[in-house]
């Protein structure tokens, strides 16, 4: 997608600034932190963040086996369960931060981030469909875009 690198660079900064300012300065939407102990939020954060790292690591393992872009459709490994594991991992990192320090306004920002990533994925899937044709369409029918199916054989 044109300018995707800018989205990848700016979205985390925007999210983090809003999340941090709400948490440390304004405290407009952080009242839920008073009801959920910090230790529980840290444990949830670590668990969710770990899942995100697994998605990112496993997708990198398959996508970047060489320095050249793959010339065939990758549908093995983590890509058997979800079509966009790297982007999903990135989105899960955002979710982990929301659980670490609950800021309701950051949930709104996350929804915007998700919509931008979804648009990027749609663009990339159009490119892959043009490149791989019916093979990619079949892959789309079998493998979910965002929510993995861990029971898939």
N, C-alpha and C positions, 0 to 999 in steps of 0.2 A: 504494500500500500504506500502511495506517495507520502513522504514525511513520517513514516511509522517510527523511525528512530527518534524523532522529536516527541512523539506521544510516549514512547518508552522512557524517555528522559524526564519529561515534564510531569506526567501524571503522578509518579511517586512523590515528587517534590511537592506538588500541590496538595496531595493527600496528606503527606506528613506534616506540612505547615499547618493545615487546617486542624488536623488531629492534635498536634502539639499545642497550638494556640488555644483550642477549646479545653484541653486538659490542664494546661499550666497557667493560662492567662485569664481567659474569659469564663471558663467553667459553666457554659450555658447549658450544655446537654450531657454532662458527665455525672449526673446524680445517681445513676445505677451503680457506680463504683462504690458508693456508700453502703450498698446492700450485698455486694459480692466481695468476699475477702480477697486481698491481693494475692495470697498464696494460691488460691483456686484459679484466679485469672492467669497467674504465671504458668501454672501447670497446664491449663487449657491452651495457652499461647504456645508453649513448648510442643505439645502434642500436635496441634494444627500446623505449626511452622515446620515441624519434622515431616509431616505428610507433604507439604509444599515442596520441600527440598528433594524428597524422593521423586516426585513427579518431574521436577526440573532436571535432576541428575539422570533419571532413566531416559528422558527424551533427548537430552544432550548426547548420551551414550549411543543412541541409534542414529541421530541426525548428523552428528559431526564425527563419524568414524574416519573421515578423511577431510582434507581441506577443500575438496571439490563438492559442489552441490550434488545430491544423489540424482542419478539418471533413471531411477525406477521408483515406483510408489512404495513408500515404507508403510507396512501394515503389521509388522511384527512387534514383539516386546510390548511396551506400554501402549503402543499405538493400536493394539488389538482391542483395548478397552475404551479408549477415548481418542478422538481425532486431534485434540489440541492440548496435550499434556503439559507442554512448557507454559503456555498462556494460562492454563488452569492452575499450575503451580504458582504463577505470579499472582493470580487473583486470590489464591488461598493465603498467600503471605499478607495481603491486605486484610483478609478476614481475621487472621491470627492477631494482627495489630489491633483490630477492633475489639477482640476479646481481651487483649492485654489491658487496655484502658478504654472502657466503653464510652464512646462519644457518639451520640445519636446523629450529630451532623456529619460525622465521618462515614456513617452508613449511607447517607444521601450521596456523598462524594464517591463512595464505592460503587453505588448504582450507576453513576455517570461513567466511572472508570470501566465497569463491566460493559456498558453500552458501546463505549469506544473500542474495547477489545473485541466485542462481538462484530462490530463493523469491520475491523481489521481482519478477523477470521473470515468473514463473508467474502472480502476482497481476495484473500489468499486462496480460498476454496474455489473461487471462479477461475483463478489462474491455474490451479491444479486440475480442475475439470477440463480446461482448454488443453492442458498438456497431456493428461492421461485418459481423457474421454470416459468411455463407459466403465472402465476399470475403477476410476475414482467414484463415479456415481454409485457403483455397487458397494464400494467401501463406505460411502456415506450412508447407504441404506442399512448396512450391518453394524456400523460403529457410531455411538452417540457423539455429538459435537462437544458437550461439556460435562455431563454427568456420567462417570465411568460405570460400567456394569462389571463388577468383580466376579460375577457368577458365569460370565461368558466363557465358553470353552474354546 
